[in-house]
Amino acid sequence: MVGIIDGGATGAHLALVSADQRLLASMEVTQGVCAGPERTLQAYIDAMNSMISGLKTPLPLVKVVIGLPARIDTDTSLPVRPTIMPGWDAFPVAGVLEDAWGADVLVENDVNLRCVGEACWGPVEWLPILAIKVGTGIGAGLIDKYGHIYHGYRGAAGEIGHMPARGASPDLVCTCGAVGCVEANASIHAMLVKLSREASSDSVRRGMTLPELLENVRNQDRATMEVVADAADTLGDAVAVLCNVLNPRRVMITCALSEVTDDYLARIRSEVYKKARPLASREVIIGYSPLGSNVGVAGGIALALDDGLSILARRALQNPWNG
């Protein structure tokens, strides 16, 4: 049996999968990585043990894949100075989980998991795939046309949140300490900060939460939609640069806004089609993930069952959410 942990800033999606790829159990955990590694990993361990004990026939974990919103050094499997994860730098994540279950543990970047999930679910014509996650931060993952995760030299590839943003607000300091980053201007956190600063009505107040943001978008609140549009334009500009540099066939975006609006995606597409070069934009498809919140777990399953295979080989594996 394999365990999948798709960890994020505000929560995690956990799953247990059999060797023949049957989804045995899944659970949402509200513990986010911002609480620090010891507390967060213990919450994951407790939740996973609870799912295991709830099975009719509990089985031992032989492999665990954990995705984290951090760049993972491919030589050491350790997180490296993640900007939204205080206390996680060089923390031995794999060692803690191996001690808990005696299982082989694979630590991967969370967006790379999503990219693997997209590549395994979709047709081979989707490759190369660029996956972008917009949440508390912004990150990217890339599967090349041969079906391999592009990690770069040591795992730092995909840090698009810290690219300079054109027309960035000069007073928004990013979590990395710089000014003018895409993440500081286009993440969900950035949208909430802007709305809280500009609070001027009953619909937009200081200390706005994500559920309130989504409700305002559903109701087409004018101030909220302007902030969302600005964020989409900023991200779209960055995606256009990525299309010019990487030339993906498909760009998949995972974001809480996908639940409530298509306007956000339309703005991103518009910027890409306006600013990317003709050959880079001619056939690129930009959309929300068809697997939704399951995409990271789907990618984790593929990596857990055989992390020596390319994505092209993994696509032959059954996907629990496919069809």
N, C-alpha and C positions, 0 to 999 in steps of 0.2 A: 504494500500500500504506500502511496506517496501523498505528501502534504504540500499544499501550495499556500503561500502567504503573499498576497498582493498588498503591500503596506503603503500608506500614504500619510500626508501631513495631518489629516483629521480623522483617519480611521483606516480599516483594513478589511479586505475580503479574503476569507480563508476557505479552503476546500480540502476534502479527502477524496482520493481517486484510487480505484482498484488498478491492478496490473493490466487488466483488459479494458481500461479507460472508462469504467462506469463511475459516474459521480455518486459517491456514497453519502456525502454530507457537505453542507456549506454553511457559512456563518458570517455575518457582518460584525465587526468589532469597532467600537467607537474610540478606542485608544489610538491617538495619533503619535507620530514619531517625535513631536516637539516636546514630549514629556521626558525624553532622555532614553538611552538604550536599555538600562536595567528594567525600568518600569514598563517600557513598551514591549520588550521581548518577553517579559514574564506574563503580560496580558495575552500575547500570542500563544505562549506555551499553555496557559490555563485554558484558553478557548479551544485550542487544538485537542488537548487532553479531554475536555468535556465532549467534543464531537466523537472522539475515539471511544469513550466509555458509553456513549449513546448508541453505538452500533450493535446490531443483533449479535454479530460475531466480530468482536474487536480483533484487529490485526496489528502487527507491529509496523511502524514506519520504517521503510528502508531508504527512502530518499525524501528530502525536503528542499523545495525551491522557494526562496524569499526574494521578493522585489522590493527595493527601497528607493525613495526619491533622492538618490545620491549617485555620484560617479563612483564606481567600484574599480579599484586598482586591479587590473587583470593578472598581475603577477602575485599579489598577496591576498586578493579577495576582501580587502578591507575598504570601508568607506573613506573617502578623502575630502576633508574639510567641507562637508555639505552645508550650504548656507542656511537652510531652514531646519537643520537637525542639530541643535546644540548638544555637545557631549559625545557625538557619534564618530568623530574623527579617529580613524585607526582602531575603532572598537572591534573586538573579535566576535562578530556576529555569528559566524559559522561555528566557532568553538562553543559558544553558549548553547546553541541549538543542538549541536552534536552531543554535548553533555546531557541535555534533557531527554533525548530520544535514542542516542546511539546510532543515528542515521547519517548517511552521507548528505551534506548540505551544500547547495549551490546558491551563492549570493549574486544577484544581478540587479542592474538598474531597472526601476519600475517601468519606464517607457520602453526599454528594450523588450520586456515581457509583453507589453501590449503589441509591439511591432511583430514579435513572433506569433502572437495570437492571430493578428490580422493576416499574416502570410500563410499560416496553416489553414485558416478558414476559407480564404478566397482562392480564386484560380491563379495559376502560375503567371498569367498575363498581368497580374497586379504588380509584379516585381519590376523594378525596385520599389519598396514601400517606405515612405517617411511617416512615422507616427509622432504626433505632437500631443502632449498632455498639458492642459491649462487648468491649474488649480491654485493652491497657495503659491506655487512657483510655476515655471514653464520649462519643460524639457522635451527632448526629441530622441528618437531612436530610428535607425536605418537598417533595413534588410536589403543587401545588394541583389543584383540580378541573378547571382549564382546561389542565392538562398542563405547567405551568411550574415550574422549580425556584424555591423561595422562598429568595432570598439575604438578604432584608432590605435595609437601605439601602446598606451597603458590604460585605456578605458575612459578617457576624458571626452571622447566624441559625443556630441549631442547637447552641449551646454549652450543652447540657443537663448536661454533666458538672460544671459549676460552679454549678448550682443548689443552694441549701441543701437538705440532706437532713434529714427529720424523724427525730428520735432518733439523730442522728449521734454517733459516738464522738468525745469531746472531745480525744482525744490523737492523732488521725489528721490530719496536716497534708497538704493537697493539693499537687500540683505547682504550682498557681497561687499558693501561699503562704497560702491561707485555710484555715480549719478548718470542717469540717462539710459539705463538698461531696459531691454524689452520687458523683462519680468516686472520691473518697478512701474511700468506703464500699462501693461496688458494682462497681467494675471488677475485671477478672481480677487485676490487680496488687494491688488492695486485698485480695482473697481470699487471695492468696499471702502478703501481709504479715501478715494476721490469723492464718493458720495457722502461720506461722513463729514468731510471738510466743507462740502458745498451744501450741507443740510439747510434747507430753507422752507420746507413745507412738511405737512403731516405724512406725506408719502415717502419723503427722504429725510431720515433723521440720523443724528450722530450715533455711532456704534451699531450701524446696520449689520445684520447677519446675512449669511448666504440664503437661507430660506426666504427672508424678506426681499432680498435682491431678486430672487427667482419669481416671487409673487408680483413684484413691481413690473418685471418684464412681461409676465402673463397679462398684466393689466395695461401694458403699453404706457407706463408712466413716462412722461416726456423727459424729465431730468435723468432718470435711470437709463432710458434708451440712448440718450446722447453719450453718456459715459460708456455704455456697452459698445456703441458704434465707434467711438474713439479707440477703444481697446482693440476692436476687431481690425480697424485700419492699421494700427501699429503692428499687430501680429501678422496681418496680411502682407505688409511691407517686408517683414522679416522672412516670411515664407517665400516671397518672390525671390529674395536673395538666395535662399536655400535651393530653390528650383533652378536658379542659374548655376549654382555651384555643383549640386548633386544630381540634378536631372531625374527626379523620381517619376515613376509612372502613376503613382497614387499617393495622395497625402490624406491621412486619416487623423481626425482631430477628436480627442476625448475631452469633454468639458461638461460641467453641470448645466450649462446653458442649452446643451443639445436637447434637454428634456422639455424646454419651454419655448424655443424660438428657432426659426430658420434664418432670421434676419442676420444674426451674428455670422453664420457660415457664409451667407450671401456677400457680406461686406468683405470677408477674408478672400473669397474667390475673386471679387471685383479688383482688389488690390493686386492680386497675383497676376490676373490676366492683363492688367494695365502695365505692370512694371517688370514682369519676367520677360526674358528674351523669347522671340517667336518659337524657336525649336524646343525650348524648355517648357513652354506653356501650351504648345499646340495640342497635345494629347493628355496632359496631366488631368487627373480626376481628383477633386478635393471634396471630401465628405466626412460625415460623422461615422464613428465606428458602428458597423452593423451588429456587433456583439455587445455593445453597451458596456455595462459594468462588469460583464463576464470576460472581457477581452484579456485582462491581465492573467486571470486564472487559466484561460485557454492556452496562453503562451507558456505559463508555468508548467502545465501538464506536458506539453511537447518537450520542453527542456528536461523535465524530470524523467521521462520515459527513455530518452536517449540523447544526452547532451553531446554526443559525438557525431550526430547526423546534421547535415545541412537542412535548411528549411524545406528545400525541395523534397527531401526524403521524409521529413516530418509531416508534410502535407498528406502523405498516404495514411497517416494515423487517423483513427476515428476521433472526431471532435464531439464531446458531450453535448455541445449546443448547436451542432451543425444539422440543420433540418429538423 
